[in-house]
Every structure is written in structure tokens, then in C-alpha cells.
Amino acid sequence: MLGLFSTLDLAKRSMQTQMTGVEVAGQNIANVNTPGYSRQRVDIATTADIATTAGMQGTGAQAVRIQQIVSDLLNGQIQSNASDLGYQQGRQTALQSTQDMLGEILNSTNGTSSSGLSSQLNNLFSAFQGLATSPNSASARQTLLGAAQNVATSFNQISKHLSELNTSLNTSLTSDVNSANKLLAQVTELNKQIYTAEFSGGAANDLRDQREQALENLSKLTDFTTGADSKGEITVTIGGQTLVNGAQQLDSLKTYDGGGGQLLVQTATGAVNLSLTRGTMQGTISARDNELATMQTKLNSLAVHLSGAVNGIHNVGFSPSGTTGANFFNGISAATISVNPTLLDDPTLIQTSNGPSSDNSVALQLSQLASSPQAGLSNETFTDFYGSALAGLGTALSDANTQVTSQQAVTNMLTTQRGAISGVNIDEEMTNLLTFQRSYAASAELLKTVDQMIQTTLGLKN
């Protein structure tokens, strides 16, 4: 048999084991609302049996480790989905900003609205029609010049805003790169701390939770792969370049000018250009270099062709005073298009007729441009071409909105699944707390009983 002192030791060890259970339950309860916290569980195992005259006899139990309840599979899925969601959110933010800047309600049907450049173009051709109806009307000429100035101003403002938005997206990309670098440094430091803490045995559960949270935050910014070693440290590889290797940060990220002022991402020390595929950084780059760049190109094309078509008709016409050869619009792009200041100073110089005689033939031709397909604009009219450009943006924005909603639903589902495995359940922890409390009380009672038996035994000597 064990004997009194061995049984006393068994009772003491049992109290320590149940106290560890109480502490772990308390840790879980305290962190029920801590982001990224994974619940912990104390693993209890029997201690080694000893041989007695009655056979092998147990010596009690002890806490062998405090286990973190996690699913590496779910953690990996959450990181991967966070990169997908971040990509779509990066695109959504950029495209939504474009819609707000254009002053149009973007959709995938016709892209037009009651405000913005769409309506300004319609007003311009309506003003040309008004002048064709009353070629000698001073008010019709003023109306036309006002409508033309509105069109030119809209072109100028949209071009300026697109440029500003491009700069803003570059700034956003730089900010994301800086955030990613901080997270890479944090993961490196946590690798060091985890190795140090686990060197003598056990698991640094809270540090591992912090590292997992840092990786999930990083996955929102960009996609990456990880690898783990036997020391509990991990590697982080982005775009094929290993940036973190255990306790060493081999490199970091920086932006560089990929041409035309468009920032891209490369390694800071090695200067290796990275091909990102997901995350908010790539979402921002994708929207900037595709939809926004296409919009800027189409806007310039529209301004150039509108100016050229109007000028081609206007500068061969004659004004009531017989002057000819004047352009209606100046400028070579959406940023520079403007109404000929000579016409603004003297509206009578607008050339509306085919000769010195006063007629409306030129004004009528100008008004007919509204419905004339333009070879340089994919054989579309001016308003249809702009509407198609807006519709393309609308389709992209609608797709981004749909994808964000879909990816968010997946994120919520995965988070719920992980919560069922790793999350803290207060009811369960209270039950565990009560169980360990009663076991502790029973162990204390055993200790008290054995102590009394020892005292009784000692008293027999008297």
C-alpha cells in the first residue's frame, strides 16, 4: 500500500492539479471578450503506479500541460478568406470613390444619371439645337456657351479628381505597406518570445494567440504562405520572398514607382518586385491600374473626339459678322479642354452658318453630333460612349459589392465555426470551475483526513 505519507503527497498533488484547473477556467473567463483568444484546457493524467503487495497501485493525478484548443485548418481558411475579402474591399473602396467623384450613379445597364458629365453632354447638344432653331438669338448663344463651359469644367474636374484619386490610392497602398511591415516585425518578435518561453517545455498559448492575430491582420493586407519548425517559430513568405524566418526578419516591404507614378510593391533590401494576388494592397492596385486607368483613358478620348468633331464643323462655318476659322474648343485632353475665350468674350463670333449669309446649317450639324456614331469612339455616340464607360465601372463596382458580401458571409461562417471550437463558453467554464472547486475541496478533505490519521499514528507512541 501507499502509506500515509505517500497518500498525503497524493492529496497535495491533487489539490495542485485542481487549482490549476481553476486557474485555467479563470483565464478563459477573463478573456471571453479578448479578440483572437483561444480557450485553454488543462490536461490531467494519472501519475505513475507503484508496486505494492496488493498489486500495482495508483498514486493520483497531475496536470501535465495546458492545451490551447485551436484548429489550424480553420485558422488557415480564415487567413485565406481574409486575403480574398481584403482584395475585394480594396477594389470596392477605390471604385466607390470613383463613383462619388464622377457625380454619377453607376450601374451595369447604362451608367447614366441626372447629374454629372452625362447630363452636361445632353445639355450641350440641346443648346446646339436651340441655337439652330434661333441662330441669331443672343440668349441661345449665351445658353450654348454656358452649356459648353459646364462640359469643359466637368471634363477638367473629373480628370483632376481621377488624378487626385490615383494619388490617394498610392497613399493608401503606402499606408498598407507600412502596416504590413509593422506586422512582420511583430511576428518576428513573437517568434523570439515563443521560442524563449517554450524552450524549457510547455506552450506559450497567449503568445501564439497574439501571433495568429497578427497573421490574420497581415492576411487582410496581402496573401502569404507560412511554414512552422519544431521550435514553434514560423516563416512568412510573400510573393515568393521569405521575409520572416523564425527569429530573423530577412527583409521588409516598400513601394516603388512602376511607371507613370503608379506605385507597386517590392522587397525593401533585395529590391525584388513582388507579384501580389490578394489582399487590400492588390485590390487597390487592381482597381487603380484597370478600371480607373481605363476611365481616365476613355475620358481623354471622349474629350479629344468631342473637341475635334465640334471644331471640325465649327471652324469652317461663319459668324453673323462673316468671321470664320475659329475653333469652338481649345485643349488636347480632358484636363485641358476649354471653350475658346474669344467666343466667351464675344458670343456673336460663334460660327453657325455655311457662308456669309446668316443661316443655321452649321449649328444644325453641331446639334446632329448628338446622334452621330464616332469611329474613334467604338462607333458610339458621345453620350453612349461615356455611358458605356460608366456602365463598365458600374459592373465592376457591382461585382465588388457582391464579392464583398459573399466573402464577408464566408468570414462570418468560418469565425462562427472557430468560435465553436476555440471560443470561450461561459456556461461551460462555470461548470468546469464548479467541478474543479468541488474536486479541490474533496482533495483538501483527503489531506485533512490523512493528516488526522498521521496524528493518530503518532499518538500511539505515547
C-alpha positions as CSV (number, residue, x, y, z in Angstrom):
1,M,0.0,0.0,0.0
2,L,1.0,3.6,-0.4
3,G,1.3,4.5,3.2
4,L,0.2,7.6,5.0
5,F,2.9,10.0,3.7
6,S,2.5,8.9,0.1
7,T,-1.2,9.3,0.4
8,L,-0.6,12.8,1.9
9,D,1.6,13.6,-1.1
10,L,-1.2,12.3,-3.4
11,A,-3.7,14.6,-1.8
12,K,-1.4,17.6,-2.1
13,R,-0.8,16.8,-5.7
14,S,-4.5,16.5,-6.3
15,M,-5.1,19.9,-4.8
16,Q,-2.4,21.4,-7.0
17,T,-4.0,19.8,-10.0
18,Q,-7.5,21.0,-9.3
19,M,-6.1,24.5,-8.5
20,T,-4.5,24.5,-12.0
21,G,-7.9,23.7,-13.4
22,V,-9.5,26.6,-11.5
23,E,-6.7,29.0,-12.8
24,V,-7.2,27.9,-16.4
25,A,-11.0,28.3,-16.2
26,G,-10.4,31.7,-14.7
27,Q,-8.1,32.6,-17.5
28,N,-10.7,31.6,-20.1
29,I,-13.4,33.6,-18.3
30,A,-11.2,36.7,-18.1
31,N,-10.5,36.6,-21.8
32,V,-14.0,35.8,-23.0
33,N,-14.1,39.1,-24.9
34,T,-10.4,39.3,-25.9
35,P,-10.1,39.3,-29.7
36,G,-8.1,36.3,-31.1
37,Y,-8.1,34.5,-27.7
38,S,-8.3,30.7,-27.9
39,R,-9.7,28.9,-24.9
40,Q,-7.4,26.7,-22.9
41,R,-7.8,23.3,-21.2
42,V,-5.8,21.6,-18.6
43,D,-4.8,18.1,-19.5
44,I,-4.8,15.8,-16.4
45,A,-3.1,12.4,-16.4
46,T,-2.6,9.8,-13.7
47,T,0.8,9.7,-12.2
48,A,3.0,6.5,-12.3
49,D,1.7,3.5,-10.4
50,I,3.8,1.8,-7.8
51,A,4.1,-1.9,-7.0
52,T,2.6,-2.9,-3.6
53,T,1.8,-6.3,-2.0
54,A,-1.7,-5.8,-3.3
55,G,-0.5,-5.2,-6.8
56,M,0.1,-2.0,-8.8
57,Q,-1.5,0.9,-7.1
58,G,-2.2,4.4,-8.4
59,T,-0.5,7.5,-7.0
60,G,-3.1,10.1,-8.0
61,A,-3.0,12.6,-10.9
62,Q,-1.2,15.7,-12.0
63,A,-1.7,18.5,-14.6
64,V,0.6,17.6,-17.5
65,R,0.0,20.6,-19.8
66,I,-2.3,23.5,-20.5
67,Q,-3.5,22.9,-24.0
68,Q,-4.7,25.6,-26.4
69,I,-7.9,24.5,-28.3
70,V,-7.3,25.6,-31.9
71,S,-8.0,24.3,-35.4
72,D,-5.0,25.0,-37.7
73,L,-7.3,24.2,-40.6
74,L,-9.8,26.8,-39.7
75,N,-7.1,29.4,-38.9
76,G,-5.6,28.8,-42.4
77,Q,-9.0,29.1,-44.0
78,I,-9.8,32.3,-42.2
79,Q,-6.4,33.8,-43.2
80,S,-7.0,32.8,-46.8
81,N,-10.5,34.2,-46.9
82,A,-9.3,37.4,-45.2
83,S,-7.0,37.9,-48.2
84,D,-9.9,37.4,-50.6
85,L,-12.1,39.8,-48.6
86,G,-9.3,42.4,-48.4
87,Y,-8.8,42.3,-52.2
88,Q,-12.5,42.9,-52.9
89,Q,-12.7,45.6,-50.2
90,G,-9.7,47.3,-51.7
91,R,-11.4,47.3,-55.1
92,Q,-14.7,48.3,-53.6
93,T,-13.3,51.3,-51.8
94,A,-11.5,52.6,-54.9
95,L,-14.5,52.1,-57.2
96,Q,-16.9,53.6,-54.7
97,S,-14.6,56.6,-54.5
98,T,-14.7,56.9,-58.3
99,Q,-18.5,56.9,-58.3
100,D,-18.6,59.6,-55.7
101,M,-16.0,61.6,-57.6
102,L,-17.8,61.3,-61.0
103,G,-21.1,62.5,-59.6
104,E,-22.9,59.6,-61.4
105,I,-24.9,56.7,-60.1
106,L,-23.0,53.8,-61.6
107,N,-24.9,50.7,-62.8
108,S,-24.2,48.0,-65.2
109,T,-27.1,49.0,-67.6
110,N,-26.4,52.5,-69.0
111,G,-24.3,54.2,-66.4
112,T,-26.2,57.5,-66.7
113,S,-27.8,59.7,-64.1
114,S,-29.5,63.0,-63.7
115,S,-26.2,64.7,-62.8
116,G,-22.6,64.7,-63.9
117,L,-21.0,64.8,-67.3
118,S,-23.8,62.7,-68.8
119,S,-26.3,65.4,-68.4
120,Q,-23.8,68.1,-69.3
121,L,-23.3,66.5,-72.7
122,N,-27.0,66.2,-73.3
123,N,-27.4,69.9,-72.3
124,L,-24.6,70.9,-74.8
125,F,-26.3,69.2,-77.8
126,S,-29.7,70.6,-76.7
127,A,-28.1,74.1,-76.7
128,F,-26.7,73.5,-80.2
129,Q,-30.2,72.5,-81.2
130,G,-31.6,75.7,-79.6
131,L,-29.1,77.8,-81.5
132,A,-30.0,76.0,-84.7
133,T,-33.6,77.0,-84.1
134,S,-32.7,80.6,-83.3
135,P,-29.3,81.2,-84.9
136,N,-29.5,85.0,-84.3
137,S,-30.7,84.7,-80.7
138,A,-28.3,86.3,-78.2
139,S,-29.8,84.2,-75.3
140,A,-29.4,81.0,-77.3
141,R,-25.7,81.8,-77.8
142,Q,-25.2,82.5,-74.1
143,T,-27.0,79.3,-73.2
144,L,-24.7,77.4,-75.6
145,L,-21.6,78.9,-74.1
146,G,-22.8,78.2,-70.6
147,A,-23.5,74.6,-71.5
148,A,-20.1,74.3,-73.3
149,Q,-18.3,75.7,-70.2
150,N,-20.1,73.2,-68.0
151,V,-19.0,70.4,-70.2
152,A,-15.4,71.6,-70.2
153,T,-15.4,72.2,-66.5
154,S,-16.8,68.7,-65.9
155,F,-14.0,67.2,-68.0
156,N,-11.4,69.3,-66.1
157,Q,-12.8,68.4,-62.7
158,I,-13.2,64.7,-63.4
159,S,-9.7,64.5,-64.8
160,K,-8.4,66.3,-61.8
161,H,-10.3,64.1,-59.4
162,L,-9.1,61.0,-61.1
163,S,-5.6,62.2,-60.8
164,E,-6.2,63.0,-57.1
165,L,-7.8,59.6,-56.6
166,N,-4.8,57.9,-58.1
167,T,-2.6,59.8,-55.7
168,S,-4.9,58.9,-52.8
169,L,-4.8,55.2,-53.8
170,N,-1.0,55.4,-53.9
171,T,-1.0,56.8,-50.4
172,S,-3.4,54.1,-49.3
173,L,-1.0,51.5,-50.8
174,T,2.0,53.0,-48.9
175,S,0.0,53.0,-45.7
176,D,-0.9,49.3,-46.1
177,V,2.8,48.5,-46.8
178,N,3.8,50.3,-43.6
179,S,1.1,48.4,-41.7
180,A,2.4,45.1,-43.2
181,N,5.9,45.9,-42.1
182,K,4.8,46.5,-38.6
183,L,3.0,43.2,-38.5
184,L,6.0,41.4,-40.0
185,A,8.2,42.9,-37.2
186,Q,5.6,41.8,-34.6
187,V,5.5,38.2,-35.9
188,T,9.3,38.1,-35.8
189,E,9.4,39.4,-32.2
190,L,6.6,36.9,-31.2
191,N,8.6,34.1,-32.8
192,K,11.5,35.0,-30.4
193,Q,9.3,35.2,-27.4
194,I,7.6,31.9,-28.2
195,Y,10.9,30.1,-28.6
196,T,12.2,31.5,-25.3
197,A,9.0,30.7,-23.4
198,E,8.8,27.2,-24.8
199,F,12.5,26.3,-24.6
200,S,12.0,24.7,-21.2
201,G,8.8,22.9,-22.1
202,G,5.1,23.8,-22.3
203,A,3.3,26.0,-24.8
204,A,3.2,29.8,-24.9
205,N,-0.5,29.8,-25.6
206,D,-1.2,33.6,-25.2
207,L,1.8,34.5,-27.4
208,R,0.7,32.1,-30.0
209,D,-2.8,33.7,-30.0
210,Q,-1.1,37.1,-30.5
211,R,0.9,35.8,-33.4
212,E,-2.2,34.3,-35.0
213,Q,-4.0,37.6,-34.6
214,A,-1.0,39.4,-36.3
215,L,-1.0,36.9,-39.2
216,E,-4.8,37.4,-39.7
217,N,-4.3,41.2,-39.8
218,L,-1.5,40.7,-42.3
219,S,-3.6,38.4,-44.4
220,K,-6.1,41.3,-44.9
221,L,-3.4,43.3,-46.5
222,T,-1.7,40.7,-48.6
223,D,-1.6,37.0,-49.3
224,F,1.3,34.9,-47.9
225,T,2.4,31.4,-47.0
226,T,3.8,30.2,-43.7
227,G,5.8,27.3,-42.5
228,A,6.5,26.1,-39.0
229,D,9.5,24.4,-37.4
230,S,9.9,22.2,-34.4
231,K,10.8,25.2,-32.2
232,G,7.4,26.8,-32.6
233,E,8.7,29.5,-34.9
234,I,7.2,30.2,-38.3
235,T,8.4,31.6,-41.7
236,V,6.4,34.2,-43.7
237,T,6.8,34.3,-47.5
238,I,5.2,37.0,-49.6
239,G,5.3,36.9,-53.4
240,G,7.9,34.1,-53.3
241,Q,10.2,36.0,-51.0
242,T,10.8,34.8,-47.4
243,L,10.6,37.9,-45.2
244,V,10.5,36.3,-41.8
245,N,12.4,33.2,-40.9
246,G,11.9,32.4,-37.2
247,A,13.6,35.0,-35.0
248,Q,15.0,36.8,-38.0
249,Q,13.3,39.3,-40.3
250,L,15.2,38.9,-43.5
251,D,13.5,41.8,-45.4
252,S,10.5,44.1,-45.4
253,L,8.3,45.8,-48.0
254,K,8.4,49.1,-49.7
255,T,6.6,50.8,-52.6
256,Y,8.3,51.8,-55.9
257,D,7.3,53.7,-59.0
258,G,6.3,51.1,-61.6
259,G,6.0,53.8,-64.2
260,G,3.8,56.8,-64.7
261,G,3.6,57.4,-60.9
262,Q,1.9,54.1,-60.3
263,L,3.3,52.6,-57.1
264,L,3.9,48.9,-56.8
265,V,5.4,46.7,-54.1
266,Q,8.9,45.2,-53.7
267,T,11.2,44.0,-51.0
268,A,13.0,46.9,-49.3
269,T,16.5,45.4,-49.2
270,G,16.5,43.0,-52.0
271,A,14.5,45.3,-54.3
272,V,12.7,42.2,-55.7
273,N,9.4,43.2,-57.4
274,L,6.5,41.3,-55.9
275,S,3.5,39.9,-57.7
276,L,0.7,40.1,-55.2
277,T,-2.6,38.4,-55.9
278,R,-4.9,39.1,-53.0
279,G,-5.3,41.5,-50.0
280,T,-6.2,45.2,-49.9
281,M,-2.9,46.1,-51.4
282,Q,-3.5,44.2,-54.6
283,G,-7.2,45.2,-54.6
284,T,-6.1,48.9,-54.6
285,I,-3.5,48.2,-57.3
286,S,-6.0,46.3,-59.5
287,A,-8.7,49.0,-59.3
288,R,-6.2,51.8,-59.9
289,D,-4.4,50.2,-62.9
290,N,-7.5,48.7,-64.6
291,E,-10.9,50.4,-64.1
292,L,-9.6,53.8,-63.0
293,A,-6.9,53.9,-65.7
294,T,-9.4,52.8,-68.3
295,M,-11.8,55.5,-67.2
296,Q,-9.1,58.1,-67.5
297,T,-8.1,56.9,-71.0
298,K,-11.8,56.9,-72.1
299,L,-12.4,60.3,-70.6
300,N,-9.4,61.8,-72.5
301,S,-10.6,60.0,-75.7
302,L,-14.1,61.5,-75.3
303,A,-12.8,65.0,-74.7
304,V,-10.4,64.8,-77.7
305,H,-13.0,63.4,-80.1
306,L,-15.7,65.8,-78.9
307,S,-13.4,68.8,-79.3
308,G,-12.2,67.5,-82.7
309,A,-15.7,66.8,-84.0
310,V,-17.2,70.2,-82.9
311,N,-14.2,72.1,-84.1
312,G,-14.2,70.3,-87.4
313,I,-17.7,71.6,-88.1
314,H,-17.4,75.0,-86.3
315,N,-14.2,76.3,-87.8
316,V,-15.4,76.1,-91.4
317,G,-18.6,78.0,-90.5
318,F,-19.2,81.7,-90.5
319,S,-20.4,84.0,-87.8
320,P,-23.0,86.7,-88.4
321,S,-20.2,89.2,-88.9
322,G,-18.5,87.0,-91.5
323,T,-15.6,85.7,-89.4
324,T,-14.5,82.1,-89.9
325,G,-11.8,79.6,-88.9
326,A,-12.2,79.8,-85.1
327,N,-12.2,76.6,-83.0
328,F,-15.1,76.2,-80.6
329,F,-13.0,74.2,-78.0
330,N,-9.3,74.5,-77.1
331,G,-7.2,71.9,-75.4
332,I,-5.9,68.4,-76.1
333,S,-7.2,66.3,-73.2
334,A,-9.9,66.2,-70.5
335,A,-7.6,68.1,-68.2
336,T,-7.1,71.0,-70.7
337,I,-10.3,71.2,-72.7
338,S,-11.9,74.7,-72.6
339,V,-14.2,76.9,-74.6
340,N,-12.4,79.3,-76.9
341,P,-12.1,82.5,-74.8
342,T,-12.6,84.7,-77.9
343,L,-16.1,83.3,-78.2
344,L,-16.8,83.8,-74.5
345,D,-15.8,87.5,-74.9
346,D,-18.0,87.9,-78.0
347,P,-20.8,85.3,-78.4
348,T,-21.6,86.7,-81.9
349,L,-18.4,85.1,-83.2
350,I,-19.9,81.7,-82.8
351,Q,-20.0,80.3,-86.4
352,T,-23.4,79.0,-87.2
353,S,-23.8,79.3,-91.0
354,N,-22.2,77.8,-94.1
355,G,-21.4,81.2,-95.6
356,P,-21.5,84.9,-95.0
357,S,-25.3,84.7,-95.3
358,S,-27.0,84.1,-92.0
359,D,-28.4,80.5,-91.7
360,N,-28.4,77.7,-89.2
361,S,-26.7,74.9,-91.2
362,V,-23.5,74.7,-89.1
363,A,-25.5,74.9,-85.8
364,L,-27.7,72.2,-87.1
365,Q,-24.8,70.0,-88.0
366,L,-23.4,70.6,-84.5
367,S,-26.7,69.6,-82.9
368,Q,-26.8,66.4,-85.0
369,L,-23.5,65.3,-83.4
370,A,-25.6,64.1,-80.5
371,S,-26.8,61.1,-82.5
372,S,-23.8,60.6,-84.8
373,P,-21.7,57.5,-84.1
374,Q,-18.0,58.3,-83.9
375,A,-15.5,56.0,-85.4
376,G,-12.9,56.9,-82.8
377,L,-15.3,56.0,-80.0
378,S,-16.1,52.5,-81.0
379,N,-18.8,53.8,-83.4
380,E,-20.8,55.0,-80.4
381,T,-22.2,58.5,-79.9
382,F,-20.6,60.8,-77.4
383,T,-23.2,60.1,-74.7
384,D,-23.3,56.4,-75.4
385,F,-19.6,56.1,-75.2
386,Y,-19.5,57.8,-71.8
387,G,-22.5,55.8,-70.7
388,S,-20.6,52.6,-71.7
389,A,-17.6,53.7,-69.7
390,L,-19.7,54.3,-66.7
391,A,-21.5,51.0,-67.2
392,G,-18.1,49.3,-67.1
393,L,-17.3,50.9,-63.8
394,G,-20.8,50.1,-62.6
395,T,-20.4,46.5,-63.5
396,A,-17.0,46.4,-61.7
397,L,-18.4,48.1,-58.6
398,S,-21.5,45.8,-58.5
399,D,-19.2,42.8,-58.8
400,A,-17.0,44.1,-56.0
401,N,-20.0,44.8,-53.8
402,T,-21.3,41.3,-54.4
403,Q,-18.0,39.7,-53.7
404,V,-17.5,41.6,-50.5
405,T,-20.9,40.5,-49.3
406,S,-20.2,36.9,-50.3
407,Q,-16.7,36.9,-48.7
408,Q,-18.0,38.5,-45.6
409,A,-20.6,35.8,-45.2
410,V,-17.8,33.1,-45.6
411,T,-15.8,35.0,-43.0
412,N,-18.7,35.0,-40.6
413,M,-19.3,31.3,-41.1
414,L,-15.7,30.4,-40.5
415,T,-15.4,32.7,-37.5
416,T,-18.5,31.0,-36.0
417,Q,-17.1,27.6,-36.6
418,R,-13.8,28.6,-35.0
419,G,-15.7,30.1,-32.1
420,A,-17.5,26.8,-31.5
421,I,-14.1,25.1,-31.2
422,S,-11.8,27.8,-29.8
423,G,-14.1,30.3,-28.3
424,V,-14.9,30.6,-24.6
425,N,-18.3,29.4,-23.5
426,I,-19.2,31.0,-20.2
427,D,-21.6,28.3,-19.2
428,E,-19.1,25.6,-19.9
429,E,-16.3,27.4,-18.0
430,M,-18.6,28.0,-15.0
431,T,-19.3,24.2,-15.0
432,N,-15.6,23.5,-15.1
433,L,-15.0,26.0,-12.4
434,L,-17.5,24.3,-10.1
435,T,-16.1,20.9,-10.9
436,F,-12.6,21.9,-10.1
437,Q,-13.7,23.7,-7.0
438,R,-15.5,20.6,-5.6
439,S,-12.6,18.4,-6.5
440,Y,-10.3,20.8,-4.7
441,A,-12.5,20.7,-1.6
442,A,-12.5,16.9,-1.8
443,S,-8.7,16.8,-2.1
444,A,-8.5,19.1,0.8
445,E,-10.7,16.8,2.8
446,L,-8.5,13.9,1.9
447,L,-5.4,15.9,3.0
448,K,-7.2,16.6,6.3
449,T,-8.2,13.0,6.8
450,V,-4.7,11.7,6.2
451,D,-3.2,14.4,8.5
452,Q,-5.6,13.2,11.3
453,M,-4.5,9.6,10.6
454,I,-0.9,10.6,10.9
455,Q,-1.6,12.4,14.2
456,T,-3.4,9.4,15.4
457,T,-0.5,7.2,14.5
458,L,2.0,9.5,16.2
459,G,-0.2,9.5,19.3
460,L,0.1,5.7,19.6
461,K,3.8,6.1,20.6
462,N,2.6,7.7,23.8
